[in-house]
């Protein structure tokens, strides 16, 4: 049917005010334009909606019923649009983001401090997980964007490189490696090296880098979780290869570290989203904050 919501709003204004002049003033249009809207609505309905007299315009029974029902529906419609606008402005709602656990621990607190100042009512649904699962969450639209490892599994995503996180060798205080300034990959077979299992994206990256250099994997013990590795290292059971950010994320600040190389192997950390996604204003601002904080982390490490 050929009608516009403004035609219904004109009928509601006429019901409320009983005057074409005052109803037209409420809608900020001329009286002739207002009259055309009522006439168009009557033509669409196929019956009279208004009884016009010299002193007052009253609605017919049909017009009254239509105005009452339309008033309720239009209020709901207005509320829906206003609610959507509040979500778009970040005044309400929820923002889903996937993030590497190590980045969530080391970078996100400062980022969220700045973000909360701008969007105090916006809730965050954080999927802190491994690099592979971060990419999977973004591809599956379970997160608007992610902060993860760039490389395998992210070719289908639009990515922005933000920082490099080098792999280091970590060990308990008092280990002989404390006397060294740097450790070569080809030297690791001298010690019992703890590493994450082959299902880990970190392990896969390091194994690929060693294979490229023609070096055999030096792993002696394998664990499933980073927390287990750090516990073993703190207990002096062995030495471990892990990203530098993982030390502070897993409570490994008491461990000693040395650079590995050369050349060093690094995790390329960046932001990622689907190519067909369009980030809203709050998500874009969080993206920009993460990029700046990761960049600052990179500069401090250098």
Backbone bond lengths (Angstrom), bond angles and torsions (degrees), N, CA, C in turn:
res aa  C-N    CA-C-N  psi(-1)  N-CA   C-N-CA  omega(-1)  CA-C   N-CA-C  phi
1 X - - - 1.457 - - 1.526 108.83 -
2 X 1.314 116.17 143.40 1.454 121.46 -173.26 1.529 110.45 -91.96
3 X 1.315 115.70 89.94 1.463 120.70 175.12 1.523 108.71 -147.66
4 X 1.337 114.97 163.86 1.455 120.61 179.34 1.525 109.41 -122.94
5 X 1.307 117.30 152.20 1.471 119.11 176.42 1.515 112.81 -55.52
6 X 1.349 117.12 -33.24 1.464 118.98 179.39 1.521 112.20 -65.59
7 X 1.341 117.68 -28.06 1.466 119.80 174.95 1.523 110.18 -64.16
8 X 1.325 116.00 -42.02 1.464 120.08 178.02 1.534 110.66 -67.92
9 X 1.332 117.55 -37.27 1.460 119.88 177.95 1.528 110.44 -64.51
10 X 1.326 116.56 -34.79 1.470 119.82 176.69 1.524 110.75 -64.10
11 X 1.329 117.21 -42.06 1.460 120.53 179.04 1.537 110.51 -64.33
12 X 1.324 117.38 -39.88 1.468 121.46 179.02 1.532 110.10 -65.41
13 X 1.331 117.41 -41.64 1.468 120.95 177.75 1.524 110.73 -62.16
14 X 1.321 116.62 -38.68 1.459 120.27 178.81 1.526 111.18 -67.94
15 X 1.312 116.61 -37.50 1.466 120.65 175.18 1.521 111.02 -61.29
16 X 1.316 116.95 -42.22 1.455 121.47 -175.68 1.525 113.15 -73.40
17 X 1.350 116.82 -36.38 1.465 120.90 -170.22 1.523 113.72 -107.96
18 X 1.344 117.52 -22.06 1.466 120.53 177.57 1.505 114.17 66.35
19 X 1.309 118.21 19.65 1.456 121.58 -178.01 1.512 109.91 -148.12
20 X 1.347 115.68 131.42 1.462 119.37 177.43 1.533 110.55 -63.57
21 X 1.323 116.27 -37.72 1.463 120.19 -176.51 1.521 110.17 -65.35
22 X 1.353 116.30 -51.76 1.459 118.97 -177.01 1.538 111.93 -69.62
23 X 1.335 116.14 -34.98 1.468 118.74 178.23 1.529 110.60 -66.08
24 X 1.333 117.46 -38.87 1.463 120.95 177.62 1.524 110.69 -65.45
25 X 1.359 116.94 -37.69 1.456 120.68 177.74 1.531 110.93 -64.35
26 X 1.348 117.10 -39.98 1.462 119.76 178.91 1.519 110.65 -60.50
27 X 1.339 117.35 -37.38 1.455 121.27 -177.30 1.522 113.03 -89.80
28 X 1.357 116.33 -0.14 1.470 121.99 177.18 1.527 111.87 58.79
29 X 1.326 115.80 43.66 1.465 121.53 175.09 1.532 107.61 -133.98
30 X 1.334 115.57 167.13 1.459 119.43 178.45 1.523 110.39 -72.42
31 X 1.339 115.64 162.30 1.469 119.55 -179.71 1.523 111.08 -66.10
32 X 1.326 116.39 -35.70 1.472 118.68 179.15 1.524 111.16 -67.03
33 X 1.330 117.37 -39.71 1.469 120.21 177.18 1.517 110.39 -65.62
34 X 1.333 116.75 -37.70 1.461 120.32 177.86 1.525 110.32 -64.31
35 X 1.306 116.77 -44.00 1.469 120.76 179.88 1.519 111.00 -61.15
36 X 1.335 117.11 -37.92 1.466 120.34 178.67 1.523 110.95 -63.64
37 X 1.326 117.47 -37.58 1.462 119.67 179.10 1.533 111.09 -64.29
38 X 1.321 116.58 -42.72 1.464 119.21 178.79 1.524 109.73 -64.92
39 X 1.328 116.09 -41.65 1.470 119.64 -179.48 1.531 110.67 -64.76
40 X 1.316 117.63 -40.37 1.471 120.57 178.46 1.526 111.04 -63.34
41 X 1.321 115.64 -39.67 1.468 119.33 -179.87 1.522 110.72 -67.61
42 X 1.314 116.63 -40.45 1.471 119.80 177.18 1.524 110.90 -63.45
43 X 1.318 116.93 -39.81 1.458 120.45 177.85 1.529 110.84 -64.02
44 X 1.324 116.82 -39.66 1.466 120.48 179.11 1.522 110.87 -66.04
45 X 1.339 116.65 -44.31 1.466 121.02 -178.81 1.523 111.15 -71.26
46 X 1.321 115.36 -35.46 1.469 119.13 -178.91 1.508 113.34 87.44
47 X 1.319 116.69 24.69 1.455 120.72 179.37 1.505 110.68 -163.06
48 X 1.360 117.43 162.91 1.471 120.90 -178.92 1.518 111.44 -71.68
49 X 1.314 115.03 135.77 1.461 121.68 178.50 1.524 112.12 -111.43
50 X 1.338 116.84 -19.78 1.465 121.82 -174.79 1.522 109.37 -131.94
51 X 1.339 115.89 137.01 1.464 122.60 170.83 1.512 106.75 -101.77
52 X 1.333 116.89 114.78 1.459 121.49 -175.50 1.524 109.64 -95.91
53 X 1.319 116.78 126.95 1.469 122.16 173.96 1.513 108.28 -124.11
54 X 1.287 117.27 174.86 1.471 120.16 -178.38 1.521 111.12 -72.40
55 X 1.323 117.13 -23.32 1.454 119.49 -175.50 1.534 113.18 -105.86
56 X 1.334 116.89 -30.23 1.470 118.37 -172.87 1.518 109.63 -154.50
57 X 1.344 114.84 148.92 1.466 120.87 174.59 1.524 107.38 -104.87
58 X 1.318 116.51 118.99 1.463 121.48 179.68 1.518 109.58 -114.78
59 X 1.307 115.69 150.05 1.462 119.86 179.04 1.521 110.11 -83.06
60 X 1.315 114.90 145.51 1.459 120.01 171.53 1.524 108.81 -72.69
61 X 1.310 116.17 172.96 1.471 119.22 176.58 1.512 110.51 -58.71
62 X 1.344 116.34 -41.21 1.463 120.69 177.35 1.528 110.80 -64.01
63 X 1.333 116.31 -43.28 1.453 120.56 -179.70 1.516 112.26 -65.68
64 X 1.354 116.91 -39.62 1.454 120.83 178.75 1.523 111.38 -63.73
65 X 1.346 116.08 -44.47 1.464 120.02 179.86 1.525 110.97 -63.49
66 X 1.339 116.45 -41.90 1.467 119.76 179.79 1.523 110.80 -66.59
67 X 1.321 117.89 -42.77 1.463 120.88 -179.05 1.526 111.20 -63.72
68 X 1.339 117.32 -42.57 1.468 120.26 -179.12 1.526 111.41 -64.29
69 X 1.334 115.76 -44.07 1.466 119.02 -178.77 1.528 110.88 -70.12
70 X 1.326 116.88 -41.56 1.466 120.29 -179.84 1.527 111.10 -66.15
71 X 1.336 116.69 -35.41 1.464 119.92 179.30 1.525 110.45 -59.20
72 X 1.330 116.74 -44.49 1.462 121.13 179.51 1.525 111.23 -64.27
73 X 1.323 116.32 -45.14 1.468 120.24 -177.75 1.527 111.16 -67.16
74 X 1.332 117.17 -41.90 1.459 119.72 -178.70 1.526 111.96 -67.67
75 X 1.325 116.90 -33.72 1.466 119.07 175.32 1.531 110.54 -62.74
76 X 1.332 115.58 -42.62 1.465 118.95 177.20 1.525 111.16 -63.04
77 X 1.334 115.48 -41.15 1.467 120.21 178.80 1.528 110.78 -63.35
78 X 1.336 116.36 -44.46 1.466 119.92 178.39 1.522 111.01 -61.83
79 X 1.333 116.31 -41.74 1.467 119.86 179.06 1.525 111.26 -62.79
80 X 1.347 116.33 -38.92 1.462 120.10 179.44 1.524 111.09 -64.29
81 X 1.323 116.16 -43.30 1.466 120.10 -179.90 1.529 110.59 -67.01
82 X 1.339 116.63 -41.56 1.464 119.99 178.30 1.526 111.17 -63.60
83 X 1.331 115.80 -39.96 1.466 119.56 178.84 1.520 110.56 -64.36
84 X 1.339 116.37 -42.49 1.466 119.97 177.69 1.528 110.94 -62.49
85 X 1.337 115.94 -38.49 1.469 119.50 179.58 1.525 110.91 -65.79
86 X 1.335 117.36 -38.66 1.464 120.78 177.73 1.522 110.59 -64.09
87 X 1.337 116.37 -40.43 1.462 119.44 176.58 1.526 110.64 -64.10
88 X 1.336 116.65 -42.60 1.464 120.51 -178.51 1.522 111.35 -63.77
89 X 1.332 116.99 -33.34 1.467 120.98 179.34 1.524 112.67 -84.79
90 X 1.330 116.80 -5.09 1.455 119.83 -179.27 1.512 113.68 79.56
91 X 1.334 117.72 19.52 1.460 121.29 179.57 1.525 111.05 -86.24
92 X 1.305 117.48 -8.74 1.462 123.01 178.75 1.522 107.59 -162.22
93 X 1.335 115.86 175.27 1.451 120.17 175.08 1.514 113.01 95.81
94 X 1.328 114.75 -162.78 1.465 122.23 -172.99 1.527 109.25 -141.87
95 X 1.307 115.90 139.65 1.460 122.73 178.39 1.523 108.46 -116.88
96 X 1.336 116.46 121.60 1.464 121.45 -178.63 1.529 109.82 -98.85
97 X 1.327 115.55 125.85 1.462 121.92 -178.49 1.525 108.22 -135.58
98 X 1.332 116.30 137.20 1.464 121.71 174.20 1.529 108.39 -101.43
99 X 1.329 115.74 142.52 1.465 118.31 -173.31 1.520 110.38 -152.58
100 X 1.318 116.28 139.90 1.459 120.65 170.97 1.528 109.54 -54.10
101 X 1.317 116.67 137.26 1.456 120.12 -179.57 1.527 111.39 -58.34
102 X 1.312 117.20 -40.27 1.465 120.01 -179.29 1.527 111.60 -64.20
103 X 1.321 117.32 -38.47 1.471 120.69 178.23 1.522 110.05 -71.74
104 X 1.345 116.45 -39.38 1.463 120.06 178.53 1.521 111.10 -58.48
105 X 1.313 116.36 -36.81 1.472 120.40 -177.53 1.518 111.89 -78.35
106 X 1.316 117.54 -39.63 1.469 119.94 -170.95 1.523 113.98 -94.05
107 X 1.334 117.73 -33.17 1.463 120.85 -172.05 1.524 112.62 -109.11
108 X 1.322 116.59 -37.71 1.461 120.27 -170.10 1.529 114.38 -62.82
109 X 1.335 121.38 -36.95 1.473 118.64 -179.74 1.530 113.30 -54.99
110 X 1.320 117.65 -47.18 1.466 120.05 179.45 1.523 111.24 -66.85
111 X 1.335 116.76 -37.38 1.460 120.91 178.81 1.526 110.30 -63.30
112 X 1.326 116.65 -47.04 1.465 120.43 -177.71 1.524 111.40 -67.89
113 X 1.309 117.87 -28.98 1.466 119.95 175.95 1.527 109.72 -59.64
114 X 1.324 116.79 -45.29 1.470 120.76 177.87 1.527 111.20 -70.31
115 X 1.322 116.95 -39.89 1.465 121.17 -176.48 1.528 111.06 -67.34
116 X 1.338 116.92 -40.29 1.464 120.90 -179.25 1.527 111.75 -64.33
117 X 1.316 116.79 -31.01 1.461 119.16 177.73 1.525 111.37 -63.24
118 X 1.313 116.07 -29.84 1.474 121.03 -179.75 1.524 111.61 -91.27
119 X 1.313 117.73 -34.93 1.466 121.46 -176.07 1.537 110.13 -131.74
120 X 1.316 117.22 72.77 1.475 119.38 -175.06 1.524 114.27 -68.01
121 X 1.335 118.88 -23.44 1.462 121.55 -176.31 1.527 113.51 -98.49
122 X 1.309 117.55 -2.41 1.463 120.85 -178.03 1.530 109.81 -86.80
123 X 1.332 115.62 123.06 1.464 120.05 -178.26 1.527 110.61 -85.87
124 X 1.313 115.26 145.65 1.464 120.89 179.87 1.528 109.58 -107.23
125 X 1.312 116.08 127.48 1.464 122.28 171.85 1.527 106.70 -105.27
126 X 1.329 116.26 97.63 1.465 121.49 -173.59 1.514 110.43 -96.48
127 X 1.327 115.83 123.16 1.466 122.26 174.50 1.528 106.90 -102.50
128 X 1.325 116.52 86.34 1.465 119.97 179.09 1.520 108.48 -85.73
129 X 1.327 116.04 121.47 1.455 119.47 -170.71 1.521 109.93 -158.55
130 X 1.340 115.29 -170.35 1.460 121.54 178.45 1.525 110.65 -74.36
131 X 1.323 115.50 166.06 1.460 119.97 -179.53 1.512 113.50 -58.47
132 X 1.345 117.51 -42.10 1.460 120.48 -179.63 1.514 111.51 -63.46
133 X 1.333 116.46 -42.74 1.458 119.84 -176.92 1.521 112.09 -73.52
134 X 1.322 117.20 -28.43 1.463 119.77 174.44 1.522 109.71 -61.38
135 X 1.326 116.80 -49.21 1.471 120.47 178.70 1.516 111.52 -62.05
136 X 1.327 117.59 -41.17 1.459 121.19 179.56 1.523 111.44 -63.29
137 X 1.339 116.96 -39.23 1.464 120.34 179.74 1.518 111.29 -64.66
138 X 1.333 117.46 -38.75 1.459 120.68 178.83 1.524 110.28 -68.98
139 X 1.329 117.24 -44.41 1.465 120.42 179.07 1.516 111.76 -61.86
140 X 1.328 117.70 -36.32 1.464 122.26 -178.66 1.521 112.18 -83.41
141 X 1.328 118.03 4.16 1.467 123.67 -178.59 1.529 112.34 63.12
142 X 1.314 116.56 23.78 1.458 120.18 175.14 1.526 110.82 -82.82
143 X 1.315 116.75 -12.38 1.461 123.00 176.06 1.517 108.05 -140.63
144 X 1.331 116.30 142.69 1.463 119.45 179.95 1.524 111.31 -66.44
145 X 1.322 115.68 -37.32 1.462 120.13 173.62 1.522 107.89 -156.37
146 X 1.323 115.92 174.07 1.452 119.37 -177.55 1.509 111.78 -140.20
147 X 1.334 114.39 160.78 1.460 122.03 170.30 1.516 105.78 -117.63
148 X 1.333 116.84 111.37 1.450 119.17 -173.03 1.507 112.80 -148.84
149 X 1.328 114.15 -168.36 1.460 121.46 177.64 1.521 109.29 -85.11
150 X 1.310 116.00 129.77 1.455 120.31 177.66 1.515 109.45 -86.59
151 X 1.314 115.37 141.32 1.457 119.84 -179.09 1.501 110.41 138.50
152 X 1.326 116.67 -130.04 1.455 121.29 -177.42 1.526 110.68 -58.91
153 X 1.339 115.28 129.23 1.455 120.25 177.62 1.507 114.77 92.65
154 X 1.346 117.70 -5.09 1.467 118.99 -178.37 1.530 112.75 -115.34
155 X 1.327 117.33 10.32 1.464 119.09 -177.83 1.522 112.25 -64.65
156 X 1.336 117.52 -27.71 1.457 121.27 -178.79 1.525 112.29 -83.24
157 X 1.322 117.62 1.44 1.453 121.45 -175.48 1.524 111.26 -112.85
158 X 1.318 115.30 153.68 1.462 120.58 170.03 1.521 107.23 -82.81
159 X 1.333 117.75 121.94 1.465 120.90 -172.45 1.527 110.35 -124.77
160 X 1.325 114.45 156.62 1.460 122.15 175.82 1.529 108.09 -135.98
161 X 1.315 116.38 113.08 1.464 121.28 -178.98 1.527 109.47 -70.03
162 X 1.338 116.56 131.57 1.464 120.99 -176.52 1.524 113.74 -119.61
163 X 1.330 117.58 -35.41 1.467 119.01 -174.81 1.515 110.15 -159.72
164 X 1.318 115.56 158.17 1.463 122.30 173.59 1.524 108.57 -111.04
165 X 1.324 115.62 133.10 1.452 121.90 -179.99 1.528 107.95 -116.77
166 X 1.340 118.17 102.38 1.469 120.31 -174.17 1.528 112.34 -74.03
167 X 1.329 115.36 148.94 1.460 120.72 171.49 1.517 108.60 -79.51
168 X 1.333 115.00 139.28 1.459 120.91 -179.64 1.528 108.21 -129.35
169 X 1.313 115.09 166.07 1.454 120.55 171.98 1.531 107.16 -98.35
170 X 1.332 116.94 131.32 1.466 121.38 -177.74 1.520 109.72 -121.05
171 X 1.337 115.99 146.60 1.463 120.27 -176.19 1.529 108.63 -159.16
172 X 1.321 115.71 164.99 1.462 121.28 -179.56 1.531 110.40 -74.90
173 X 1.324 117.41 152.84 1.474 119.65 176.15 1.529 111.23 -56.38
174 X 1.320 115.43 143.48 1.461 120.87 -179.91 1.507 114.50 94.23
175 X 1.329 117.65 -6.97 1.459 120.53 178.52 1.541 109.50 -69.14
176 X 1.331 118.24 147.99 1.472 120.29 178.72 1.520 114.21 -55.75
177 X 1.349 117.28 -25.04 1.460 119.39 -179.41 1.522 112.49 -67.04
178 X 1.326 117.10 -13.49 1.467 118.95 177.59 1.513 111.27 -60.99
179 X 1.325 116.48 -25.39 1.473 119.66 -178.35 1.529 111.95 -82.14
180 X 1.311 116.82 -5.38 1.471 120.96 -178.25 1.528 110.60 -97.52
181 X 1.316 116.23 149.97 1.463 120.06 174.66 1.521 111.54 -92.61
182 X 1.306 118.03 -26.23 1.458 123.14 -177.35 1.520 107.77 -155.14
183 X 1.333 115.73 151.89 1.460 121.04 -179.75 1.524 108.01 -126.35
184 X 1.328 116.36 134.75 1.459 120.79 177.74 1.516 111.40 -87.24
185 X 1.316 115.56 150.62 1.470 120.18 178.68 1.530 110.78 -59.33
186 X 1.318 116.01 -35.33 1.464 119.27 -176.24 1.525 112.28 -75.04
187 X 1.348 118.16 -5.86 1.452 121.71 179.74 1.528 113.36 -95.69
188 X 1.328 117.12 -8.83 1.460 119.97 -170.34 1.522 113.22 -67.73
189 X 1.328 118.20 -21.18 1.474 120.59 -178.63 1.531 112.11 -65.70
190 X 1.313 117.42 -11.37 1.463 119.39 179.50 1.530 112.36 -72.87
191 X 1.334 116.86 -18.59 1.454 121.22 -174.93 1.532 110.75 -126.24
192 X 1.302 115.57 167.15 1.465 120.99 175.42 1.532 107.91 -84.09
193 X 1.302 113.76 110.02 1.464 119.77 -174.26 1.526 109.55 -100.54
194 X 1.321 115.79 127.91 1.466 122.30 177.04 1.531 108.19 -95.48
195 X 1.345 115.85 135.23 1.464 119.82 179.42 1.518 109.13 -143.68
196 X 1.318 115.56 157.38 1.460 120.90 175.69 1.521 110.05 -68.45
197 X 1.324 116.06 159.77 1.467 120.67 -178.62 1.521 111.08 -65.99
198 X 1.320 115.20 166.42 1.474 121.03 -175.36 1.516 113.22 -66.58
199 X 1.346 118.91 -13.72 1.461 121.17 177.04 1.528 111.69 -75.52
200 X 1.325 117.02 -13.67 1.461 121.35 -178.96 1.523 110.63 -76.82
201 X 1.338 116.29 138.31 1.466 120.39 177.07 1.523 110.67 -64.51
202 X 1.327 117.03 -34.20 1.477 119.64 176.84 1.525 110.82 -62.28
203 X 1.316 116.29 -46.80 1.462 121.08 179.82 1.525 110.00 -61.20
204 X 1.323 117.30 -44.44 1.461 120.52 -178.98 1.524 111.08 -61.88
205 X 1.336 116.53 -39.86 1.457 119.31 179.86 1.525 111.36 -65.89
206 X 1.320 116.57 -45.80 1.470 119.90 -179.17 1.525 110.74 -66.05
207 X 1.347 118.15 -42.99 1.462 120.94 178.57 1.522 110.96 -58.85
208 X 1.344 115.50 -41.04 1.468 118.96 179.44 1.528 110.90 -65.77
209 X 1.338 116.90 -39.56 1.469 120.46 179.29 1.525 111.09 -65.66
210 X 1.329 117.43 -40.12 1.464 120.55 178.44 1.525 111.05 -67.13
211 X 1.334 116.06 -42.10 1.467 119.51 178.98 1.523 111.07 -61.57
212 X 1.329 116.00 -38.29 1.462 120.29 179.26 1.526 111.22 -62.77
213 X 1.343 116.75 -30.98 1.462 121.26 179.41 1.534 112.19 -91.70
214 X 1.327 116.25 0.72 1.458 120.30 -179.53 1.511 113.59 73.30
215 X 1.329 117.26 26.87 1.461 121.72 -178.25 1.529 109.91 -104.83
216 X 1.315 117.85 135.97 1.466 120.46 177.41 1.527 110.79 -74.29
217 X 1.338 118.27 148.83 1.465 120.46 178.71 1.527 110.57 -62.32
218 X 1.328 119.04 134.69 1.463 121.49 -176.80 1.526 113.87 -95.82
219 X 1.337 117.91 12.44 1.468 120.32 -169.89 1.531 111.39 -70.69
220 X 1.321 115.25 134.20 1.460 121.80 177.13 1.536 110.02 -105.93
221 X 1.322 116.69 -53.77 1.461 122.00 176.36 1.523 109.54 -111.18
222 X 1.340 116.43 148.54 1.463 122.00 177.22 1.521 109.40 -125.75
223 X 1.333 116.20 142.50 1.465 121.52 178.52 1.525 108.52 -132.30
224 X 1.306 114.95 162.50 1.469 120.50 -178.97 1.523 112.12 -86.70
225 X 1.319 116.56 -38.90 1.458 119.99 -171.78 1.531 111.40 -120.31
226 X 1.331 114.01 150.38 1.460 120.74 179.35 1.524 111.05 -61.33
227 X 1.335 117.46 -38.88 1.466 119.86 -178.85 1.533 111.11 -60.90
228 X 1.338 116.67 -35.98 1.463 119.73 177.66 1.515 110.93 -66.91
229 X 1.327 116.71 -41.74 1.456 119.94 178.33 1.523 111.13 -60.16
230 X 1.326 116.76 -46.73 1.452 119.74 -178.08 1.526 111.52 -63.99
231 X 1.341 116.25 -36.69 1.460 119.18 176.93 1.515 111.98 -62.24
232 X 1.331 116.55 -42.77 1.461 120.35 177.93 1.526 111.33 -63.83
233 X 1.328 115.85 -41.64 1.462 118.92 -178.80 1.520 111.03 -66.64
234 X 1.330 116.89 -42.64 1.467 119.27 178.22 1.523 111.62 -62.68
235 X 1.341 116.62 -30.36 1.459 120.39 177.63 1.503 114.05 -81.81
236 X 1.332 117.21 1.27 1.452 121.20 177.36 1.512 114.28 74.73
237 X 1.352 117.33 18.81 1.466 120.61 -178.41 1.523 111.64 -70.29
238 X 1.320 117.03 -32.62 1.457 119.92 -179.18 1.517 109.43 -169.76
239 X 1.308 115.73 -165.98 1.455 121.55 174.11 1.527 106.81 -115.39
240 X 1.324 116.68 158.05 1.457 119.36 -175.44 1.508 112.83 -134.28
241 X 1.333 115.32 150.39 1.460 122.28 174.04 1.523 107.65 -104.67
242 X 1.312 116.65 125.01 1.464 120.38 -178.73 1.519 109.70 -159.33
243 X 1.338 117.22 160.07 1.466 119.57 177.88 1.525 110.44 -65.50
244 X 1.307 116.02 148.85 1.467 120.35 -177.05 1.526 111.76 -60.40
245 X 1.351 117.35 -39.80 1.459 119.65 -179.99 1.519 112.36 -63.72
246 X 1.332 117.06 -26.52 1.464 120.36 -177.66 1.520 112.16 -66.59
247 X 1.329 117.52 -22.45 1.463 120.07 -179.06 1.522 111.14 -65.21
248 X 1.331 116.43 -50.97 1.459 118.64 -179.74 1.509 111.26 -72.65
249 X 1.336 117.23 -32.09 1.463 120.11 179.93 1.515 111.63 -67.31
250 X 1.321 117.07 -32.95 1.459 119.59 -176.04 1.505 114.40 -101.44
251 X 1.318 117.30 9.92 1.454 119.76 -179.68 1.506 112.92 77.23
252 X 1.333 117.30 31.27 1.459 120.67 -178.14 1.506 113.48 -100.91
253 X 1.355 117.37 24.73 1.453 119.99 -176.46 1.529 112.93 -63.86
254 X 1.329 117.92 -23.06 1.469 120.06 -178.90 1.517 112.22 -78.26
255 X 1.333 117.97 -12.14 1.457 121.36 -179.32 1.522 110.83 -78.31
256 X 1.311 116.45 155.66 1.457 122.23 173.69 1.529 108.48 -94.43
257 X 1.312 117.11 150.69 1.469 120.37 179.57 1.529 109.78 -134.44
258 X 1.337 113.49 156.89 1.460 121.06 172.18 1.530 107.64 -140.12
259 X 1.343 116.25 148.12 1.464 118.93 177.43 1.515 111.47 -65.04
260 X 1.325 115.36 150.47 1.459 122.25 176.39 1.517 108.95 -110.63
261 X 1.299 117.35 141.95 1.465 119.63 177.28 1.513 108.61 167.36
262 X 1.261 117.86 -161.80 1.443 122.05 -6.39 1.542 109.02 -113.85
263 X 1.344 119.36 155.55 1.465 124.00 1.37 1.525 111.10 -77.79
264 X 1.316 117.54 162.05 1.457 119.74 -179.49 1.532 111.26 -69.95
265 X 1.320 115.26 152.41 1.465 121.67 173.18 1.522 106.90 -103.02
266 X 1.318 117.39 131.04 1.468 120.87 -175.67 1.522 110.51 -128.00
267 X 1.309 114.76 150.25 1.464 121.09 166.81 1.526 107.27 -85.81
268 X 1.313 116.51 125.86 1.465 120.02 174.47 1.528 107.17 -87.69
269 X 1.311 115.76 113.49 1.464 121.07 -177.13 1.520 109.11 -103.20
270 X 1.304 115.97 135.33 1.455 119.13 -179.12 1.506 112.47 -159.35
271 X 1.303 114.26 177.14 1.459 123.29 178.40 1.519 109.27 -93.21
272 X 1.324 116.44 146.03 1.459 120.12 -177.55 1.521 111.15 -144.54
273 X 1.309 115.33 144.08 1.457 122.34 176.02 1.519 108.44 -148.64
274 X 1.301 115.92 165.49 1.463 119.45 175.78 1.529 110.10 -68.77
275 X 1.336 116.67 148.29 1.462 120.31 178.59 1.525 111.35 -62.53
276 X 1.330 116.65 -32.54 1.466 120.01 -176.27 1.525 113.10 -92.77
277 X 1.328 117.64 9.85 1.460 119.83 -179.17 1.525 110.63 -92.97
278 X 1.320 115.20 150.24 1.461 122.45 174.16 1.522 106.90 -125.07
279 X 1.315 116.88 114.25 1.456 120.96 -177.47 1.521 110.61 -76.19
280 X 1.333 116.04 138.65 1.445 121.03 173.73 1.520 110.66 -73.48
281 X 1.326 115.59 176.53 1.470 120.03 -177.09 1.521 112.93 -59.94
282 X 1.350 120.17 -49.26 1.477 118.37 179.47 1.529 112.60 -61.28
283 X 1.343 117.30 -43.02 1.463 120.38 -179.91 1.525 110.93 -63.13
284 X 1.327 116.70 -38.80 1.464 120.32 178.54 1.526 110.88 -64.43
285 X 1.324 116.69 -40.41 1.462 119.59 179.72 1.530 111.33 -68.07
286 X 1.347 117.05 -37.46 1.464 119.40 176.69 1.523 110.42 -67.04
287 X 1.321 116.88 -40.00 1.472 121.90 175.12 1.534 110.07 -55.73
288 X 1.338 116.62 -48.91 1.466 120.93 -178.08 1.529 111.64 -64.42
289 X 1.336 116.82 -39.60 1.459 119.88 178.10 1.527 111.13 -63.04
290 X 1.318 116.83 -43.89 1.465 120.65 178.83 1.519 111.03 -62.83
291 X 1.316 116.72 -41.63 1.470 120.16 178.88 1.525 110.87 -61.06
292 X 1.330 117.12 -43.63 1.463 120.03 -178.47 1.528 111.17 -68.01
293 X 1.333 117.44 -42.82 1.460 119.92 -178.68 1.529 111.60 -68.78
294 X 1.328 117.50 -38.74 1.463 119.68 176.28 1.519 110.95 -65.23
295 X 1.334 116.01 -39.11 1.461 119.44 177.22 1.520 112.13 -63.46
296 X 1.352 115.89 -39.04 1.455 119.66 178.07 1.529 110.62 -66.66
297 X 1.333 116.29 -37.45 1.458 119.86 177.07 1.521 110.66 -62.34
298 X 1.322 116.13 -40.62 1.459 121.08 178.87 1.538 110.77 -62.97
299 X 1.328 115.94 -42.30 1.458 119.59 -178.61 1.532 111.44 -67.52
300 X 1.341 117.32 -39.07 1.463 119.52 178.86 1.528 111.33 -65.84
301 X 1.334 116.13 -37.26 1.458 120.06 -180.00 1.526 111.14 -67.44
302 X 1.330 115.93 -33.13 1.461 119.59 179.85 1.518 110.85 -69.95
